[in-house]
């Protein structure tokens, strides 16, 4: 899993073309906010979406139905599962 770079300061520098900065500034003005707040909010929202999508398990309809069926009708415990259960500490 990729690791995020964390710096000790609270600044972040970006290099963008003047027309890109103008577009961001216009959008920020339309939202009645400053450029830093607009860019930060937008980037954080996208970061949360990327992380959520990466951490979510996606199943097809067929696989979803299979999981539900296995939860409702689990197969009998095999030898490995019975051994694992037997090896667990007993609750007081």
C-alpha positions in Angstrom: 0.0 0.0 0.0 1.5 3.4 -0.9 2.5 5.6 2.0 1.6 9.3 2.1 4.3 11.8 2.5 3.9 13.8 5.7 5.9 17.0 6.2 6.4 18.8 9.5 5.0 22.1 8.3 1.5 23.3 7.4 2.4 24.5 3.9 2.0 22.8 0.5 3.3 24.3 -2.7 1.7 23.6 -6.1 2.9 24.5 -9.6 0.1 25.2 -11.9 -0.4 27.1 -15.1 -1.8 30.6 -14.8 -5.1 29.7 -16.5 -5.6 26.8 -14.1 -5.1 29.1 -11.1 -7.5 31.6 -12.7 -10.1 28.9 -13.1 -9.7 27.8 -9.4 -9.8 31.4 -8.2 -13.0 32.0 -10.2 -14.6 28.9 -8.8 -13.5 29.9 -5.3 -15.1 33.4 -5.8 -18.4 31.8 -6.9 -18.4 29.8 -3.7 -17.7 32.9 -1.7 -14.5 31.5 -0.3 -10.7 32.1 -0.6 -8.6 30.0 -2.9 -6.8 28.1 -0.1 -10.1 27.0 1.4 -11.6 26.1 -2.0 -8.6 24.0 -3.1 -8.3 22.3 0.3 -12.0 21.4 0.5 -12.0 20.0 -3.0 -8.8 18.1 -2.6 -9.9 16.6 0.8 -13.2 15.5 -0.7 -11.4 13.8 -3.6 -8.9 12.2 -1.2 -11.7 10.8 0.9 -13.4 9.4 -2.2 -10.2 7.8 -3.4 -9.5 6.2 0.0 -13.0 4.9 0.4 -13.1 3.4 -3.0 -9.7 1.7 -2.5 -10.8 0.2 0.9 -14.3 -0.9 -0.2 -14.9 -4.4 -1.4 -17.0 -4.6 -4.5 -19.0 -7.7 -5.2 -21.1 -8.5 -8.3 -24.8 -9.3 -7.7 -24.0 -13.0 -8.1 -21.2 -12.8 -5.5 -23.4 -10.7 -3.1 -26.1 -13.4 -3.3 -23.5 -16.1 -2.7 -22.2 -14.4 0.5 -25.7 -13.8 1.8 -26.5 -17.5 1.2 -23.4 -18.6 3.0 -24.2 -16.4 5.9 -27.7 -17.8 6.1 -26.7 -21.4 5.4 -23.1 -21.9 6.5 -21.3 -25.1 5.5 -20.5 -27.6 8.3 -17.3 -26.9 10.2 -14.3 -28.8 8.8 -11.5 -30.3 10.8 -9.3 -27.2 10.6 -12.1 -25.0 11.9 -12.9 -27.4 14.7 -9.2 -27.5 15.7 -9.0 -23.7 15.7 -12.1 -23.4 17.9 -10.7 -26.0 20.3 -7.4 -24.0 20.5 -9.1 -20.8 21.4 -8.9 -19.7 25.1 -12.0 -20.5 27.1 -14.1 -17.5 28.2 -14.6 -17.2 31.9 
